[in-house]
Amino acid sequence: MKILRVGLLVVAGFSLAACGADGEPIQPTMNANIGVGSSGTYVGGGIGLRTGGLGIYFGR
């Protein structure tokens, strides 16, 4: 139950930041990677938010 609360707080924080309520513009970022190597292929990616000097990124 505690994990659910923390998850909801994180989502609420991202939602508040995304609407611009803090006064600074939020820049969403997205990254997608596809690679081929001697050991096979791999896929990676992630999403993030950036404002001023602060950035949060989730992915590989």
Stockholm file with secondary structure:
# STOCKHOLM 1.0

chainA/1-60         MKILRVGLLVVAGFSLAACGADGEPIQPTMNANIGVGSSGTYVGGGIGLRTGGLGIYFGR
#=GR chainA/1-60 SS CHHHHHHHHHHHHHHHHHTTTTSSCCEEEEEEEEEEETTEEEEEEEEEEEETTEEEEEEC
#=GC SS_cons        CHHHHHHHHHHHHHHHHHTTTTSSCCEEEEEEEEEEETTEEEEEEEEEEEETTEEEEEEC
//
